Amino acid sequence: MNTLSRKHNSGSIVLTLLSLFIAAIFLFPLVFGLFASLKAESASFRKLIDWFKPPYTLANYIYIIGNSRVPMWTFNSFLIAIISTALGLTVSALAAYPLAKMEFRGKRSMFFYFLLGLMVPGEATIVPLFITVNGFYMIDTYAGMILPGIAGSMGLIIMVSFFKAIPKELIDAAQIDGAKHLTVFSRIVLPLSRTVLVTNCILAFIGCWNNYLWPLLCAMSERMFTLPVGLPTFEMTYASDRVIPITGNMAASIPALIIFLIFEQQITQGIAMTGIKD
């Protein structure tokens, strides 16, 4: 018994050390970028450790805010990500409820159709999507940037799996009392699904925040650029600089990182609970 206990403890220690090592590998670029963005361009960097030593300054962030289009691109990214996330969450929830809790002809075929959507890469639909949006004269507009991203299969499938786990007895009891489907959906299903809603909201927000291909094609003017599209052009302006481009990238990643860290527990719980079955 003692031998098994020692083996278990040794295995836990090895697993912990391995996890810390892998975490350090993934975190190092982020930590390096943060420290580098706080350094003055005139500072001397002979060794790697010099990037992490004081003095530190916020002058780079002040310069970017006052002398670049990064604040405008940040506003565009936030506006597009927030509206796309809100509309996408609404559409996914409304579509997931009948697929999970209602019976109608073609239900399985429709769900299979949405599953097929996961097998089609986004790049394969980009040309017909551009032609469609251009036909509605929405190129280089907020509507053209937002509307194509509100319907996605992943969020729908996660919600369907979660809604199926809600006890049918609750819905039957509400319907016996005279509640319609809209009442059941808004007063029973949604309050019980707060975790998965938060999870989908955060994942959709981060995905929209980091989206590059569609904003690159849809935005024709700099005033419509999002951060992923605008930052490369900003970096080319400072090709001989080292610190300013790093600061711009940190300015793009910090908001999404903060949101992820705040809601990390909800994301983990939501993904875990989507596997629960009736």
Protein Blocks (a to p, Z undefined) as FASTA:
>chain_A
ZZmmmmmmmmmmmmmmmmmmmmmmmmmmmmmmmmmmmpcfkbccfbfklmmpccddfklm
mmmmmmccklmmmmmmmmmmmmmmmmmmmmmmmmmmmmmmpccehklmmmmmmmmmmmpc
fklmmmmmmmmmmmnopghiaklmmmmmmpcfklmmmmmmmmmmpcfklmmmmmmnopaf
klmmmmmmmmmmmmmmmmmmmmmmmmmmmpmklmmmmmmbfklpcfklmmmmmmmmmmmb
mklmmmmmmmmmmmmmmmmmmmmmmmmmmmmmmmpcZZ
